Amino acid sequence: MGLDLRIGNLRVGYGRRTIIEGLTLEPVRAGGITALVGPNAAGKSTLLRGLAGLIPAQGSLTLGGHDLLKMELAARSRLITFMPQSLPQRVTLTVLDALIGAFKASPATQGAVTPLAEVRRQAVAVLERLGITDIALSPIAELSGGQRQMVALGQALMLSPQLLLLDEPTSALDLRHQVDVMATLKALADEGLNVVIVLHDLALAARWARHLIVLDHGRLHSEGAPAETITPAMLAKVYAISARVENCSRGFLQIAVDGPAPTGGPS
């Protein structure tokens, strides 16, 4: 089983500008998907970057007993991988070479000498794990958006992280590829990986996440299971919409939006 993440009184920001203030959460458990949701500018991406060590953070932040705020970036990168919104840019590379390049470029591998054959074996193992060995030798330029997203996920897995942070990995994908990516993340979580993902689509979050964290203006609004967290009151307060939350025939949550929330709506 993977490592649990614990966050206490966390502050994250850029210079003197604080984005996340005093954030304390229930333990973020390995073995499931935790979704960060909230409106634009809620602080979701900033929080991920703070967790990854890409921007300064203060407070208490531990992963399985490791004090992340006392670790150098290289050491933290051996435990945590951050997958940004952008897709692989060097489109002339093959998929296999892109994974090998990601391993070599990681702060965690700088100064270390790992035989190329070993890195290549690791890349092939990741491709097998994701079920995309058929495109191993394909140039990235020839891939669909969904395939490129899977390549980016493969790059993120090259160092066998304990915590995988993903910033809106489904935002540019059609419905089929959204499902493919989320199903893959669910399978990885079922293997014990701790997966934290930023999502704008609450239906996807409700369908695939075990735990939701709702941010609003850099602060915690609520957290819990999707059925406990996605409520008309939360939607009115955080998203400023009037909506009904219903279960479909298969038991998944559906959100029916009626319009903007009345001024001074539920809190």
C-alpha positions as CSV (number, residue, x, y, z in Angstrom):
1,M,0.0,0.0,0.0
2,G,1.2,3.5,-0.7
3,L,1.8,6.5,1.6
4,D,-0.8,8.7,3.1
5,L,-0.5,12.5,2.8
6,R,-1.1,14.8,5.8
7,I,-1.6,18.5,5.4
8,G,-1.8,20.9,8.4
9,N,-2.1,24.7,8.5
10,L,-0.6,24.9,5.0
11,R,0.2,28.2,3.4
12,V,1.2,28.3,-0.3
13,G,1.8,31.4,-2.5
14,Y,4.0,33.3,-4.8
15,G,6.3,35.7,-3.0
16,R,4.2,37.9,-0.8
17,R,1.0,36.8,-2.4
18,T,-0.8,34.1,-0.4
19,I,-3.1,31.8,-2.4
20,I,-3.7,28.9,0.0
21,E,-4.1,30.0,3.7
22,G,-4.3,27.8,6.8
23,L,-5.3,24.6,4.9
24,T,-5.8,21.6,7.2
25,L,-7.2,18.4,5.7
26,E,-8.2,14.9,6.7
27,P,-5.4,12.4,5.8
28,V,-5.3,12.0,2.0
29,R,-5.3,8.2,1.8
30,A,-3.4,6.1,-0.6
31,G,-5.3,3.5,-2.6
32,G,-7.9,5.9,-4.1
33,I,-8.4,9.0,-6.1
34,T,-8.7,12.3,-4.3
35,A,-10.2,15.1,-6.4
36,L,-9.5,18.8,-5.9
37,V,-12.5,20.8,-7.1
38,G,-13.7,24.4,-7.0
39,P,-14.2,27.3,-9.3
40,N,-11.5,29.1,-11.3
41,A,-8.9,30.8,-9.1
42,A,-9.8,28.6,-6.1
43,G,-6.2,27.7,-5.6
44,K,-6.3,24.1,-6.9
45,S,-3.3,24.2,-9.2
46,T,-1.4,26.3,-6.7
47,L,-1.9,23.7,-4.0
48,L,-0.6,20.9,-6.3
49,R,2.5,23.0,-7.1
50,G,3.0,23.5,-3.4
51,L,2.7,19.8,-2.7
52,A,5.2,19.1,-5.4
53,G,7.7,21.6,-4.1
54,L,7.6,23.8,-7.2
55,I,6.6,26.9,-5.2
56,P,7.1,27.8,-1.5
57,A,4.9,26.3,1.2
58,Q,4.8,26.6,4.9
59,G,3.1,24.6,7.6
60,S,2.9,20.8,8.1
61,L,3.2,18.5,5.1
62,T,4.1,14.9,5.4
63,L,3.9,11.8,3.2
64,G,4.1,8.5,5.1
65,G,6.2,10.1,7.8
66,H,8.5,12.0,5.4
67,D,8.6,15.7,6.2
68,L,8.3,17.1,2.7
69,L,9.0,20.7,3.6
70,K,12.4,19.7,4.9
71,M,13.3,17.7,1.8
72,E,15.3,19.0,-1.1
73,L,13.5,19.0,-4.5
74,A,15.5,16.0,-5.7
75,A,14.5,13.9,-2.7
76,R,10.9,15.0,-2.9
77,S,10.9,14.1,-6.6
78,R,11.6,10.5,-5.7
79,L,8.3,10.3,-3.8
80,I,6.1,12.7,-5.8
81,T,5.5,13.3,-9.5
82,F,3.6,16.3,-10.7
83,M,1.8,16.1,-14.1
84,P,0.9,19.6,-15.4
85,Q,-1.8,20.5,-17.8
86,S,0.5,20.8,-20.8
87,L,1.1,17.7,-23.0
88,P,4.6,16.6,-24.1
89,Q,6.1,19.3,-26.3
90,R,8.9,17.5,-28.1
91,V,6.6,15.9,-30.6
92,T,9.4,14.6,-32.8
93,L,10.4,12.0,-30.1
94,T,8.9,8.5,-30.0
95,V,6.8,7.6,-27.1
96,L,9.6,5.3,-25.7
97,D,12.2,8.1,-26.0
98,A,9.8,10.6,-24.3
99,L,9.6,8.3,-21.3
100,I,13.4,7.8,-21.2
101,G,13.9,11.6,-21.5
102,A,11.5,12.3,-18.6
103,F,13.5,9.9,-16.4
104,K,16.8,11.6,-17.3
105,A,15.3,15.2,-16.8
106,S,13.9,14.5,-13.3
107,P,15.6,16.3,-10.4
108,A,15.6,12.9,-8.7
109,T,18.1,11.5,-11.2
110,Q,20.5,14.4,-11.5
111,G,24.0,13.3,-10.6
112,A,23.1,9.6,-10.8
113,V,24.3,7.3,-13.5
114,T,21.6,4.8,-14.5
115,P,22.5,2.5,-17.4
116,L,20.4,3.3,-20.5
117,A,19.3,-0.4,-20.8
118,E,17.8,-0.2,-17.3
119,V,16.0,3.0,-18.0
120,R,14.7,1.5,-21.2
121,R,13.4,-1.6,-19.4
122,Q,11.6,0.7,-16.9
123,A,10.0,2.6,-19.8
124,V,8.8,-0.6,-21.4
125,A,7.4,-1.7,-18.1
126,V,5.5,1.5,-17.7
127,L,4.1,1.2,-21.2
128,E,2.9,-2.3,-20.4
129,R,1.3,-1.1,-17.2
130,L,-0.6,1.5,-19.2
131,G,-1.5,-0.8,-22.0
132,I,0.1,1.4,-24.7
133,T,3.1,-0.7,-25.9
134,D,1.6,-0.6,-29.4
135,I,2.6,3.1,-29.7
136,A,6.0,2.8,-28.2
137,L,7.9,3.6,-31.4
138,S,5.3,6.1,-32.7
139,P,6.3,9.8,-32.9
140,I,4.3,11.9,-30.4
141,A,3.3,14.1,-33.4
142,E,1.2,11.3,-34.8
143,L,-0.8,10.6,-31.6
144,S,-4.3,11.7,-30.6
145,G,-4.9,14.0,-27.6
146,G,-5.9,11.0,-25.5
147,Q,-2.8,9.1,-26.5
148,R,-0.6,12.0,-25.7
149,Q,-2.2,12.3,-22.3
150,M,-1.4,8.7,-21.6
151,V,2.2,9.4,-22.7
152,A,2.4,12.2,-20.2
153,L,1.1,9.9,-17.5
154,G,3.7,7.4,-18.5
155,Q,6.4,10.0,-18.0
156,A,5.0,10.8,-14.6
157,L,5.2,7.1,-13.6
158,M,8.9,6.6,-14.7
159,L,10.2,7.1,-11.1
160,S,7.6,4.9,-9.5
161,P,6.2,7.7,-7.3
162,Q,4.2,7.2,-4.1
163,L,2.1,10.3,-4.7
164,L,0.9,11.3,-8.2
165,L,-0.4,14.9,-8.7
166,L,-2.3,15.6,-11.8
167,D,-3.5,19.1,-13.0
168,E,-6.7,18.7,-15.1
169,P,-5.5,15.7,-17.2
170,T,-9.0,15.4,-18.8
171,S,-9.6,19.0,-19.7
172,A,-8.8,18.8,-23.4
173,L,-10.2,15.3,-24.1
174,D,-13.4,14.0,-25.6
175,L,-15.7,11.8,-23.5
176,R,-14.2,8.5,-24.5
177,H,-10.6,9.6,-23.7
178,Q,-11.7,11.2,-20.4
179,V,-13.1,7.8,-19.4
180,D,-9.9,6.0,-20.5
181,V,-7.7,8.3,-18.5
182,M,-9.8,8.2,-15.4
183,A,-10.1,4.4,-15.6
184,T,-6.3,4.1,-15.8
185,L,-5.9,6.4,-12.8
186,K,-8.4,4.3,-10.9
187,A,-6.5,1.2,-11.7
188,L,-3.3,2.8,-10.5
189,A,-5.0,3.9,-7.3
190,D,-6.3,0.4,-6.8
191,E,-2.7,-0.9,-6.9
192,G,-1.9,1.4,-3.9
193,L,-0.8,4.6,-5.5
194,N,-1.9,7.9,-3.9
195,V,-3.6,9.9,-6.7
196,V,-4.6,13.6,-6.2
197,I,-6.2,15.2,-9.3
198,V,-7.6,18.6,-10.1
199,L,-10.9,18.3,-11.9
200,H,-13.4,20.9,-13.2
201,D,-16.0,18.3,-14.2
202,L,-17.9,17.4,-11.0
203,A,-19.6,14.5,-12.8
204,L,-16.2,12.9,-13.4
205,A,-15.1,13.7,-9.8
206,A,-18.3,12.1,-8.5
207,R,-17.9,9.0,-10.7
208,W,-14.2,8.3,-10.1
209,A,-13.0,9.9,-6.9
210,R,-13.2,8.4,-3.4
211,H,-12.7,11.7,-1.7
212,L,-13.4,15.3,-2.7
213,I,-11.7,18.5,-1.4
214,V,-13.7,21.6,-2.3
215,L,-11.6,24.8,-2.4
216,D,-13.0,28.3,-2.5
217,H,-10.8,31.4,-2.7
218,G,-7.8,29.5,-1.3
219,R,-9.6,28.0,1.7
220,L,-11.3,24.7,2.4
221,H,-15.1,24.8,1.9
222,S,-15.7,21.1,2.6
223,E,-14.3,17.6,2.0
224,G,-15.6,14.1,2.1
225,A,-17.2,11.5,-0.1
226,P,-18.8,12.8,-3.3
227,A,-22.3,12.1,-2.2
228,E,-21.7,14.1,1.0
229,T,-19.8,17.0,-0.6
230,I,-21.7,17.7,-3.9
231,T,-24.8,19.3,-2.5
232,P,-27.1,22.1,-3.7
233,A,-25.9,24.3,-0.8
234,M,-22.2,23.8,-1.9
235,L,-23.0,24.5,-5.5
236,A,-24.8,27.7,-4.6
237,K,-22.1,28.9,-2.3
238,V,-19.0,27.9,-4.2
239,Y,-20.1,27.9,-7.8
240,A,-22.9,30.5,-7.5
241,I,-25.4,28.2,-9.3
242,S,-28.8,26.9,-8.5
243,A,-28.8,23.1,-9.1
244,R,-30.3,19.8,-8.2
245,V,-28.2,16.8,-7.3
246,E,-29.7,13.4,-8.3
247,N,-28.7,9.8,-8.6
248,C,-28.9,8.2,-12.1
249,S,-30.2,4.6,-12.5
250,R,-26.6,3.3,-12.0
251,G,-26.2,5.2,-8.7
252,F,-23.9,7.9,-10.0
253,L,-24.5,11.5,-9.1
254,Q,-25.9,13.9,-11.7
255,I,-26.0,17.6,-11.4
256,A,-29.0,19.5,-13.1
257,V,-28.2,23.2,-13.3
258,D,-31.2,25.5,-13.2
259,G,-29.4,28.8,-13.4
260,P,-27.4,31.3,-11.4
261,A,-27.9,31.1,-7.6
262,P,-30.1,33.8,-6.1
263,T,-28.1,36.6,-4.4
264,G,-27.6,35.6,-0.8
265,G,-28.2,31.9,-1.5
266,P,-27.5,29.0,0.8
267,S,-24.3,28.9,2.7
